[in-house]
Amino acid sequence: MKNTTQIYVDGTYLQKNPTWHVADSPWKAEQVKNILSKNGIKPTTVSEVGCGAGEILRQLSITMPSTSFTGFELSPQAFELCKTRATDKLEYFHENIIENKIFFDVLLCIDVFEHVEDYIGFIRELQSKATYKVFHIPLDISVLSVMRNSMMTSRKSVGHIHYFTQQTAIATLKDCGYEIIDSFYTTSFSDLPSKTIKAKIVKPFQKLLYAISPDWMVKLTGGCSLIVLSK
């Protein structure tokens, strides 16, 4: 049986996700820009841990020309995708950021620690790598996801091995010593194209419920992630 990290280095993950989620990267980059801008943070150096194909950093580099960007990725397949996006202001390393004595203004951890076996230890190690940390965390636990057993689908298709609600995500970061500066839901259910027929059917109900109570919509049906700015 494969361990939970082997799929990222032996080609299994790439086989299941051949684009490494590049289509969602412009939207994710926009969420990062939103939370930085909202809090008046104008970094000169930005790094991303587990940068995948590197497209989030590429998108950010287009609209933040005075900032330098660095991506770290352990998967050899994803790193091959990264290399095609490198510029004089954007570089990628096939290295473990935790093993590097390096420091940035902002560190991005976008949809990453739900894949990591020792996610608590991993998050704690990131604390010393930047002044500000931006986390984007899928909120996989909802009433609907439990009823449909969709967390197992995420486990098999995209490698999620830990699952969070808004409350447990924030509690995890606080338990790891982080100061929460800001957080808000990112609404992939309405902003991105529906990936299944079921998702398309439930979308109008989600939009209505979200307009009434975002918290209740997320708890009942899911469809959102949480973006967090922390120190």
VOFI-128593 format. One record per residue (C-alpha): residue in one letter; x, y, z. Coordinates in Angstrom, 3 decimals, always signed. Example, Ala and Ser with C-alpha at 12.3 -4.5 7.8 and 13.67 -1.06 7.14 Angstrom:
BEGIN
<node type="A" px="+12.300" py="-4.500" pz="+7.800"/>
<node type="S" px="+13.670" py="-1.060" pz="+7.140"/>
REM end
This chain:
BEGIN
<node type="M" px="+0.000" py="+0.000" pz="+0.000"/>
<node type="K" px="+1.318" py="+3.446" pz="-0.903"/>
<node type="N" px="+1.940" py="+5.948" pz="+1.866"/>
<node type="T" px="+0.217" py="+9.311" pz="+1.714"/>
<node type="T" px="+3.233" py="+11.189" pz="+0.341"/>
<node type="Q" px="+4.326" py="+8.707" pz="-2.319"/>
<node type="I" px="+1.528" py="+9.696" pz="-4.707"/>
<node type="Y" px="+3.116" py="+13.136" pz="-5.198"/>
<node type="V" px="+6.475" py="+11.758" pz="-6.295"/>
<node type="D" px="+5.643" py="+8.585" pz="-8.223"/>
<node type="G" px="+3.299" py="+10.181" pz="-10.763"/>
<node type="T" px="+0.017" py="+8.950" pz="-9.239"/>
<node type="Y" px="-1.232" py="+12.416" pz="-8.354"/>
<node type="L" px="-0.348" py="+13.784" pz="-11.788"/>
<node type="Q" px="-2.186" py="+10.897" pz="-13.426"/>
<node type="K" px="-5.347" py="+11.748" pz="-11.478"/>
<node type="N" px="-4.887" py="+15.532" pz="-11.794"/>
<node type="P" px="-2.952" py="+16.136" pz="-15.035"/>
<node type="T" px="-3.221" py="+19.948" pz="-14.924"/>
<node type="W" px="-2.384" py="+20.114" pz="-11.195"/>
<node type="H" px="-5.458" py="+22.396" pz="-10.784"/>
<node type="V" px="-4.027" py="+25.208" pz="-12.910"/>
<node type="A" px="-7.530" py="+26.284" pz="-13.961"/>
<node type="D" px="-8.328" py="+27.348" pz="-10.393"/>
<node type="S" px="-5.076" py="+29.260" pz="-9.903"/>
<node type="P" px="-6.199" py="+32.709" pz="-11.158"/>
<node type="W" px="-9.123" py="+32.588" pz="-8.730"/>
<node type="K" px="-6.879" py="+31.502" pz="-5.851"/>
<node type="A" px="-4.391" py="+34.244" pz="-6.665"/>
<node type="E" px="-7.230" py="+36.764" pz="-6.530"/>
<node type="Q" px="-8.164" py="+35.565" pz="-3.040"/>
<node type="V" px="-4.562" py="+36.071" pz="-1.894"/>
<node type="K" px="-4.469" py="+39.580" pz="-3.351"/>
<node type="N" px="-7.798" py="+40.405" pz="-1.707"/>
<node type="I" px="-6.706" py="+39.500" pz="+1.826"/>
<node type="L" px="-3.319" py="+41.232" pz="+1.469"/>
<node type="S" px="-4.887" py="+44.392" pz="+0.035"/>
<node type="K" px="-7.658" py="+44.429" pz="+2.632"/>
<node type="N" px="-5.035" py="+44.479" pz="+5.393"/>
<node type="G" px="-2.666" py="+46.944" pz="+3.737"/>
<node type="I" px="+0.183" py="+44.472" pz="+3.229"/>
<node type="K" px="+2.542" py="+45.288" pz="+0.350"/>
<node type="P" px="+5.276" py="+42.642" pz="+0.382"/>
<node type="T" px="+8.537" py="+42.807" pz="-1.491"/>
<node type="T" px="+9.125" py="+39.060" pz="-1.173"/>
<node type="V" px="+6.519" py="+36.289" pz="-1.375"/>
<node type="S" px="+7.057" py="+32.544" pz="-1.185"/>
<node type="E" px="+4.711" py="+29.602" pz="-1.633"/>
<node type="V" px="+5.144" py="+26.190" pz="-0.040"/>
<node type="G" px="+3.768" py="+23.303" pz="-2.083"/>
<node type="C" px="+3.298" py="+25.576" pz="-5.090"/>
<node type="G" px="+2.185" py="+22.768" pz="-7.414"/>
<node type="A" px="+2.399" py="+23.858" pz="-11.048"/>
<node type="G" px="+3.395" py="+27.353" pz="-9.932"/>
<node type="E" px="+0.521" py="+29.160" pz="-11.605"/>
<node type="I" px="-0.708" py="+30.999" pz="-8.485"/>
<node type="L" px="+2.662" py="+32.724" pz="-8.156"/>
<node type="R" px="+2.742" py="+33.466" pz="-11.873"/>
<node type="Q" px="-0.654" py="+35.121" pz="-11.674"/>
<node type="L" px="+0.431" py="+37.199" pz="-8.675"/>
<node type="S" px="+3.667" py="+38.223" pz="-10.362"/>
<node type="I" px="+1.735" py="+39.718" pz="-13.289"/>
<node type="T" px="-0.139" py="+42.170" pz="-11.063"/>
<node type="M" px="+2.610" py="+42.735" pz="-8.449"/>
<node type="P" px="+5.628" py="+43.670" pz="-10.606"/>
<node type="S" px="+7.653" py="+45.170" pz="-7.742"/>
<node type="T" px="+7.505" py="+41.915" pz="-5.737"/>
<node type="S" px="+9.814" py="+38.920" pz="-6.118"/>
<node type="F" px="+8.305" py="+35.432" pz="-5.860"/>
<node type="T" px="+9.754" py="+32.063" pz="-4.884"/>
<node type="G" px="+8.006" py="+28.687" pz="-5.056"/>
<node type="F" px="+8.975" py="+25.456" pz="-3.315"/>
<node type="E" px="+7.659" py="+22.116" pz="-4.567"/>
<node type="L" px="+8.617" py="+18.551" pz="-3.617"/>
<node type="S" px="+6.859" py="+16.719" pz="-6.440"/>
<node type="P" px="+9.204" py="+16.195" pz="-9.412"/>
<node type="Q" px="+6.244" py="+16.147" pz="-11.802"/>
<node type="A" px="+4.849" py="+19.442" pz="-10.491"/>
<node type="F" px="+8.320" py="+20.997" pz="-10.516"/>
<node type="E" px="+8.609" py="+20.246" pz="-14.220"/>
<node type="L" px="+5.430" py="+22.288" pz="-14.700"/>
<node type="C" px="+6.821" py="+25.078" pz="-12.500"/>
<node type="K" px="+9.992" py="+25.501" pz="-14.509"/>
<node type="T" px="+8.086" py="+26.654" pz="-17.586"/>
<node type="R" px="+6.719" py="+29.615" pz="-15.601"/>
<node type="A" px="+9.986" py="+30.969" pz="-14.181"/>
<node type="T" px="+11.005" py="+34.596" pz="-14.877"/>
<node type="D" px="+13.577" py="+37.031" pz="-13.531"/>
<node type="K" px="+11.109" py="+37.883" pz="-10.726"/>
<node type="L" px="+9.749" py="+34.369" pz="-10.226"/>
<node type="E" px="+11.835" py="+31.324" pz="-9.375"/>
<node type="Y" px="+11.064" py="+27.791" pz="-8.268"/>
<node type="F" px="+12.999" py="+25.242" pz="-6.243"/>
<node type="H" px="+12.595" py="+21.478" pz="-6.042"/>
<node type="E" px="+13.352" py="+21.672" pz="-2.325"/>
<node type="N" px="+11.776" py="+21.464" pz="+1.119"/>
<node type="I" px="+11.327" py="+25.013" pz="+2.420"/>
<node type="I" px="+11.503" py="+23.749" pz="+5.995"/>
<node type="E" px="+15.088" py="+22.601" pz="+5.447"/>
<node type="N" px="+16.135" py="+26.040" pz="+4.153"/>
<node type="K" px="+17.244" py="+28.928" pz="+6.360"/>
<node type="I" px="+15.265" py="+31.509" pz="+4.447"/>
<node type="F" px="+12.789" py="+34.263" pz="+5.304"/>
<node type="F" px="+10.124" py="+36.176" pz="+3.357"/>
<node type="D" px="+7.645" py="+38.964" pz="+3.923"/>
<node type="V" px="+4.725" py="+36.648" pz="+3.085"/>
<node type="L" px="+4.474" py="+32.877" pz="+2.887"/>
<node type="L" px="+1.557" py="+31.266" pz="+1.046"/>
<node type="C" px="+0.237" py="+27.839" pz="+2.013"/>
<node type="I" px="-2.606" py="+27.342" pz="-0.439"/>
<node type="D" px="-4.575" py="+24.089" pz="-0.119"/>
<node type="V" px="-1.556" py="+22.234" pz="+1.253"/>
<node type="F" px="-1.607" py="+21.081" pz="+4.869"/>
<node type="E" px="-4.689" py="+18.892" pz="+4.445"/>
<node type="H" px="-2.334" py="+16.663" pz="+2.387"/>
<node type="V" px="+0.433" py="+16.461" pz="+5.001"/>
<node type="E" px="+0.622" py="+13.540" pz="+7.443"/>
<node type="D" px="+2.065" py="+15.534" pz="+10.352"/>
<node type="Y" px="+0.135" py="+18.688" pz="+9.561"/>
<node type="I" px="+0.561" py="+20.137" pz="+13.067"/>
<node type="G" px="+4.345" py="+19.808" pz="+12.924"/>
<node type="F" px="+4.365" py="+21.145" pz="+9.363"/>
<node type="I" px="+2.361" py="+24.263" pz="+10.256"/>
<node type="R" px="+4.578" py="+24.970" pz="+13.253"/>
<node type="E" px="+7.702" py="+24.716" pz="+11.093"/>
<node type="L" px="+6.317" py="+27.321" pz="+8.688"/>
<node type="Q" px="+5.992" py="+29.883" pz="+11.477"/>
<node type="S" px="+9.636" py="+30.941" pz="+11.203"/>
<node type="K" px="+9.670" py="+31.328" pz="+7.411"/>
<node type="A" px="+7.890" py="+34.682" pz="+6.994"/>
<node type="T" px="+6.431" py="+37.678" pz="+8.792"/>
<node type="Y" px="+2.948" py="+37.003" pz="+7.460"/>
<node type="K" px="+1.429" py="+33.680" pz="+6.483"/>
<node type="V" px="-1.579" py="+33.223" pz="+4.189"/>
<node type="F" px="-3.403" py="+29.888" pz="+4.429"/>
<node type="H" px="-6.160" py="+28.708" pz="+2.124"/>
<node type="I" px="-7.945" py="+25.768" pz="+3.685"/>
<node type="P" px="-10.666" py="+23.611" pz="+2.080"/>
<node type="L" px="-13.650" py="+23.192" pz="+4.402"/>
<node type="D" px="-14.495" py="+19.596" pz="+3.547"/>
<node type="I" px="-16.750" py="+18.873" pz="+6.530"/>
<node type="S" px="-20.428" py="+19.724" pz="+6.108"/>
<node type="V" px="-23.737" py="+17.998" pz="+6.736"/>
<node type="L" px="-24.028" py="+17.194" pz="+3.030"/>
<node type="S" px="-20.457" py="+15.908" pz="+2.723"/>
<node type="V" px="-20.986" py="+13.525" pz="+5.641"/>
<node type="M" px="-24.273" py="+12.248" pz="+4.193"/>
<node type="R" px="-22.747" py="+11.755" pz="+0.728"/>
<node type="N" px="-19.418" py="+10.432" pz="+2.042"/>
<node type="S" px="-17.734" py="+12.929" pz="-0.268"/>
<node type="M" px="-14.689" py="+13.271" pz="+1.989"/>
<node type="M" px="-13.631" py="+9.818" pz="+0.798"/>
<node type="T" px="-13.972" py="+11.055" pz="-2.777"/>
<node type="S" px="-11.612" py="+13.930" pz="-1.974"/>
<node type="R" px="-9.236" py="+11.490" pz="-0.303"/>
<node type="K" px="-9.034" py="+9.303" pz="-3.398"/>
<node type="S" px="-9.036" py="+12.015" pz="-6.071"/>
<node type="V" px="-7.047" py="+14.922" pz="-4.597"/>
<node type="G" px="-5.287" py="+13.360" pz="-1.609"/>
<node type="H" px="-6.972" py="+15.133" pz="+1.300"/>
<node type="I" px="-6.210" py="+13.168" pz="+4.481"/>
<node type="H" px="-7.373" py="+15.792" pz="+7.015"/>
<node type="Y" px="-10.723" py="+17.568" pz="+7.011"/>
<node type="F" px="-11.755" py="+20.875" pz="+8.515"/>
<node type="T" px="-14.594" py="+23.177" pz="+9.430"/>
<node type="Q" px="-14.100" py="+26.924" pz="+9.786"/>
<node type="Q" px="-13.810" py="+26.511" pz="+13.540"/>
<node type="T" px="-11.320" py="+23.627" pz="+13.526"/>
<node type="A" px="-9.176" py="+25.320" pz="+10.866"/>
<node type="I" px="-8.810" py="+28.474" pz="+12.964"/>
<node type="A" px="-8.284" py="+26.442" pz="+16.148"/>
<node type="T" px="-5.515" py="+24.445" pz="+14.449"/>
<node type="L" px="-3.602" py="+27.593" pz="+13.496"/>
<node type="K" px="-4.007" py="+29.069" pz="+16.976"/>
<node type="D" px="-2.852" py="+25.803" pz="+18.563"/>
<node type="C" px="+0.275" py="+26.043" pz="+16.396"/>
<node type="G" px="+1.055" py="+29.490" pz="+17.783"/>
<node type="Y" px="-0.328" py="+31.728" pz="+15.050"/>
<node type="E" px="-1.960" py="+35.102" pz="+15.598"/>
<node type="I" px="-5.015" py="+35.398" pz="+13.345"/>
<node type="I" px="-5.197" py="+38.809" pz="+11.672"/>
<node type="D" px="-8.070" py="+38.242" pz="+9.260"/>
<node type="S" px="-10.071" py="+35.465" pz="+7.643"/>
<node type="F" px="-13.035" py="+35.037" pz="+5.335"/>
<node type="Y" px="-14.771" py="+32.409" pz="+3.218"/>
<node type="T" px="-13.775" py="+32.028" pz="-0.417"/>
<node type="T" px="-16.819" py="+31.065" pz="-2.449"/>
<node type="S" px="-15.653" py="+28.539" pz="-5.003"/>
<node type="F" px="-19.193" py="+27.131" pz="-5.239"/>
<node type="S" px="-20.357" py="+30.324" pz="-6.981"/>
<node type="D" px="-17.128" py="+31.727" pz="-8.456"/>
<node type="L" px="-15.887" py="+28.609" pz="-10.263"/>
<node type="P" px="-17.664" py="+26.363" pz="-12.792"/>
<node type="S" px="-19.500" py="+23.401" pz="-11.260"/>
<node type="K" px="-17.482" py="+20.217" pz="-11.720"/>
<node type="T" px="-20.384" py="+17.771" pz="-11.375"/>
<node type="I" px="-24.065" py="+17.689" pz="-12.234"/>
<node type="K" px="-24.910" py="+17.440" pz="-8.529"/>
<node type="A" px="-22.902" py="+20.576" pz="-7.789"/>
<node type="K" px="-24.692" py="+22.428" pz="-10.573"/>
<node type="I" px="-28.104" py="+21.398" pz="-9.236"/>
<node type="V" px="-27.369" py="+22.497" pz="-5.665"/>
<node type="K" px="-25.697" py="+25.812" pz="-6.624"/>
<node type="P" px="-28.880" py="+27.981" pz="-6.679"/>
<node type="F" px="-29.829" py="+26.707" pz="-3.210"/>
<node type="Q" px="-26.305" py="+27.441" pz="-1.963"/>
<node type="K" px="-26.379" py="+30.981" pz="-3.323"/>
<node type="L" px="-29.724" py="+31.662" pz="-1.653"/>
<node type="L" px="-28.633" py="+30.206" pz="+1.675"/>
<node type="Y" px="-25.274" py="+32.006" pz="+1.540"/>
<node type="A" px="-27.082" py="+35.323" pz="+1.073"/>
<node type="I" px="-29.081" py="+34.584" pz="+4.215"/>
<node type="S" px="-26.307" py="+33.103" pz="+6.369"/>
<node type="P" px="-22.823" py="+32.218" pz="+5.060"/>
<node type="D" px="-22.009" py="+30.231" pz="+8.201"/>
<node type="W" px="-25.093" py="+28.056" pz="+7.899"/>
<node type="M" px="-24.566" py="+27.468" pz="+4.182"/>
<node type="V" px="-20.985" py="+26.324" pz="+4.765"/>
<node type="K" px="-22.048" py="+24.024" pz="+7.610"/>
<node type="L" px="-24.940" py="+22.505" pz="+5.661"/>
<node type="T" px="-23.684" py="+22.162" pz="+2.087"/>
<node type="G" px="-19.999" py="+23.114" pz="+1.984"/>
<node type="G" px="-18.622" py="+24.624" pz="-1.204"/>
<node type="C" px="-16.317" py="+27.159" pz="+0.440"/>
<node type="S" px="-12.752" py="+27.342" pz="+1.650"/>
<node type="L" px="-11.264" py="+29.622" pz="+4.278"/>
<node type="I" px="-8.491" py="+32.106" pz="+3.623"/>
<node type="V" px="-6.541" py="+33.221" pz="+6.685"/>
<node type="L" px="-3.949" py="+35.938" pz="+7.172"/>
<node type="S" px="-1.783" py="+35.288" pz="+10.214"/>
<node type="K" px="+1.516" py="+36.099" pz="+11.923"/>
REM end
